Amino acid sequence: MKPLTQVSGPACPLGLAGVDTDQLIPARFMKRPRSEGYGGFLLHDLRRDEAGVEKPDFPLNRPVWRGAEIVVARRNFGSGSSREAAVYALADHGVRVVLAPTFGDIFASNAVKNGLLPAVLDEADIEDLLAALSATPDLPVSVDLAEQTVAWGNRAVTFAIDPVWREQLLNGWDDIDVTRSFAGEIARFRDADGAKRPWARPSAKA
């Protein structure tokens, strides 16, 4: 997994609340192999009309935000079912960071496992950022995971993230890598426990 330290550039003001995983990728597209990429299905039924034509006024379809690696949303982003394909759609579209006041718990966990940062900002800060992007669409936004800050214009605010998730993203670790990072502690515990309870360890075969 690619480490994530800083992401800077345009930020797409999605501005929607309660975007659930079925909206992020409708179930009918999940039959397709991941190898084909899910990016084109991201928010399909919101981005496109019934004929499948892109709606030009939808934020992700506007040229200034089409390739944005940062998405700004309102409360309860990624709520609903546990489908990991919702994260695949974002990642395959090129999104590396989602800023929102709250996230669906399972979505947030899946996001980290796929190298996508679910950064929790105060609701007032989200509203300020959305207003700034509405006024200046090409406003540069910078997300610094090491410092846990989001900066735009003359503003810099902090965001929250689980410390273990932070380390995973900074190092590009999966869950197995996290376990390996505790190899020393695991070995010391095993040795100490073996000395205290030798009877609890399997005996060597003759």
C-alpha positions as CSV (number, residue, x, y, z in Angstrom):
1,M,0.0,0.0,0.0
2,K,1.3,3.4,-0.9
3,P,2.2,5.6,2.1
4,L,0.2,8.8,2.6
5,T,1.9,11.8,4.2
6,Q,0.7,14.9,2.4
7,V,-1.9,15.6,-0.2
8,S,-2.2,19.0,-1.8
9,G,-4.3,20.4,-4.7
10,P,-7.9,21.0,-5.6
11,A,-10.6,19.8,-3.2
12,C,-14.0,18.8,-4.5
13,P,-16.8,20.2,-2.4
14,L,-19.2,17.4,-2.6
15,G,-21.2,19.0,0.2
16,L,-23.7,16.2,0.6
17,A,-24.7,14.7,4.0
18,G,-25.5,11.0,4.5
19,V,-23.8,9.7,1.4
20,D,-24.1,6.0,1.9
21,T,-22.2,3.1,0.3
22,D,-25.0,2.3,-2.1
23,Q,-24.7,5.9,-3.5
24,L,-20.9,5.7,-3.6
25,I,-21.2,2.6,-5.8
26,P,-24.6,1.1,-6.7
27,A,-24.8,-2.7,-6.2
28,R,-25.4,-3.5,-9.8
29,F,-21.8,-2.5,-10.7
30,M,-20.2,-4.8,-8.0
31,K,-20.5,-7.8,-10.3
32,R,-17.7,-6.5,-12.4
33,P,-14.1,-7.5,-11.7
34,R,-12.1,-5.0,-9.7
35,S,-9.3,-5.3,-12.2
36,E,-11.5,-3.2,-14.6
37,G,-11.5,-0.4,-12.1
38,Y,-14.5,1.0,-10.2
39,G,-13.7,4.7,-10.6
40,G,-16.2,5.3,-13.4
41,F,-19.0,4.0,-11.1
42,L,-18.3,6.4,-8.2
43,L,-21.6,8.2,-7.3
44,H,-22.9,7.0,-10.6
45,D,-26.6,7.7,-10.0
46,L,-25.9,11.2,-8.7
47,R,-23.3,12.1,-11.3
48,R,-25.2,10.9,-14.3
49,D,-28.8,11.1,-15.7
50,E,-31.0,8.1,-16.6
51,A,-29.3,7.9,-20.0
52,G,-25.9,7.6,-18.3
53,V,-24.8,11.1,-19.4
54,E,-22.8,13.1,-16.9
55,K,-24.5,16.0,-15.3
56,P,-22.3,19.0,-16.0
57,D,-23.2,20.8,-12.7
58,F,-22.3,17.8,-10.4
59,P,-19.1,18.7,-8.5
60,L,-17.0,15.7,-9.6
61,N,-17.9,16.4,-13.2
62,R,-16.7,20.0,-13.2
63,P,-13.3,20.3,-14.9
64,V,-11.7,22.1,-11.9
65,W,-12.6,19.2,-9.5
66,R,-12.6,16.2,-11.9
67,G,-9.2,14.9,-10.8
68,A,-9.3,16.1,-7.2
69,E,-7.6,13.8,-4.7
70,I,-9.5,15.5,-1.8
71,V,-13.3,15.3,-1.3
72,V,-15.1,17.5,1.2
73,A,-18.5,16.1,2.5
74,R,-20.9,16.6,5.3
75,R,-22.0,14.3,8.1
76,N,-22.3,10.5,7.9
77,F,-20.2,9.9,4.8
78,G,-20.0,6.2,3.9
79,S,-22.9,5.1,6.1
80,G,-25.0,2.1,5.2
81,S,-23.8,-1.4,4.2
82,S,-20.3,-2.7,4.6
83,R,-19.4,-2.9,1.0
84,E,-15.7,-2.3,0.5
85,A,-16.3,-1.6,-3.1
86,A,-17.4,1.9,-2.0
87,V,-13.8,2.6,-1.1
88,Y,-12.6,1.0,-4.3
89,A,-14.7,3.4,-6.3
90,L,-13.2,6.4,-4.5
91,A,-9.6,5.0,-4.7
92,D,-9.9,4.0,-8.4
93,H,-11.2,7.5,-9.1
94,G,-8.0,8.9,-7.6
95,V,-9.4,10.1,-4.3
96,R,-6.9,9.9,-1.4
97,V,-8.6,12.0,1.3
98,V,-12.2,12.5,2.4
99,L,-12.9,15.3,4.9
100,A,-16.1,15.1,6.8
101,P,-17.5,15.6,10.3
102,T,-18.4,11.9,10.7
103,F,-18.0,8.7,8.8
104,G,-19.6,5.3,8.8
105,D,-17.5,3.1,11.1
106,I,-17.0,0.2,8.6
107,F,-16.4,2.5,5.7
108,A,-13.7,4.3,7.7
109,S,-11.9,1.1,8.5
110,N,-12.1,-0.1,4.9
111,A,-10.8,3.2,3.7
112,V,-7.6,3.0,5.8
113,K,-7.1,-0.6,4.6
114,N,-7.0,0.7,1.1
115,G,-4.8,3.8,1.7
116,L,-7.6,6.4,1.8
117,L,-7.7,8.9,4.7
118,P,-11.0,9.5,6.4
119,A,-10.2,12.8,8.2
120,V,-12.7,13.9,10.8
121,L,-13.1,17.7,11.0
122,D,-15.3,19.9,13.2
123,E,-18.5,20.6,11.4
124,A,-17.9,24.4,11.5
125,D,-14.5,23.9,9.8
126,I,-16.2,21.8,7.1
127,E,-18.7,24.5,6.4
128,D,-16.0,27.1,6.2
129,L,-14.1,25.0,3.7
130,L,-17.1,24.4,1.6
131,A,-17.9,28.1,1.5
132,A,-14.3,28.9,0.6
133,L,-14.4,26.4,-2.3
134,S,-17.7,27.7,-3.5
135,A,-16.2,31.2,-3.6
136,T,-12.8,30.1,-5.1
137,P,-13.2,26.7,-6.9
138,D,-9.5,26.3,-7.6
139,L,-8.5,27.1,-4.1
140,P,-5.5,24.9,-3.1
141,V,-6.0,22.7,-0.1
142,S,-3.3,20.9,1.8
143,V,-3.7,17.9,4.0
144,D,-0.8,16.9,6.3
145,L,-1.3,13.6,8.0
146,A,1.8,13.8,10.1
147,E,0.7,17.1,11.6
148,Q,-3.0,16.2,11.3
149,T,-3.8,19.5,9.7
150,V,-5.9,20.8,6.8
151,A,-4.8,24.2,5.3
152,W,-6.4,26.5,2.8
153,G,-6.0,30.3,2.2
154,N,-5.0,31.7,5.6
155,R,-6.7,28.9,7.6
156,A,-5.2,25.8,9.2
157,V,-7.3,23.5,11.2
158,T,-6.7,20.1,12.8
159,F,-8.5,16.8,12.2
160,A,-8.9,13.6,14.2
161,I,-7.9,10.1,13.2
162,D,-7.3,6.9,15.2
163,P,-3.6,6.8,16.0
164,V,-3.2,3.2,14.7
165,W,-4.8,4.2,11.4
166,R,-2.5,7.2,11.2
167,E,0.5,5.0,11.5
168,Q,-0.9,2.6,8.9
169,L,-1.4,5.3,6.4
170,L,1.9,7.1,7.1
171,N,3.8,3.9,6.6
172,G,1.6,2.2,3.9
173,W,1.0,-0.7,6.3
174,D,-1.8,-3.3,6.1
175,D,-3.1,-5.1,9.2
176,I,-0.3,-7.7,9.1
177,D,2.3,-5.0,8.9
178,V,0.9,-3.5,12.0
179,T,1.2,-6.8,13.9
180,R,4.8,-7.1,12.6
181,S,5.6,-3.7,14.1
182,F,5.0,-5.2,17.5
183,A,7.3,-8.2,16.9
184,G,9.7,-7.1,19.7
185,E,6.8,-6.7,22.3
186,I,5.3,-10.1,21.2
187,A,8.7,-11.9,21.6
188,R,9.3,-10.4,25.0
189,F,5.8,-11.4,26.2
190,R,6.2,-14.9,24.8
191,D,9.5,-15.3,26.6
192,A,8.2,-13.9,29.9
193,D,5.1,-15.9,29.8
194,G,7.1,-19.0,29.0
195,A,9.2,-18.5,32.1
196,K,6.1,-18.0,34.3
197,R,4.1,-20.8,32.8
198,P,6.3,-23.4,31.2
199,W,3.6,-26.0,31.6
200,A,1.4,-24.0,29.2
201,R,3.7,-24.3,26.2
202,P,3.7,-27.4,24.0
203,S,6.4,-29.8,24.8
204,A,9.0,-30.7,22.2
205,K,8.5,-34.0,20.5
206,A,11.1,-36.6,21.3
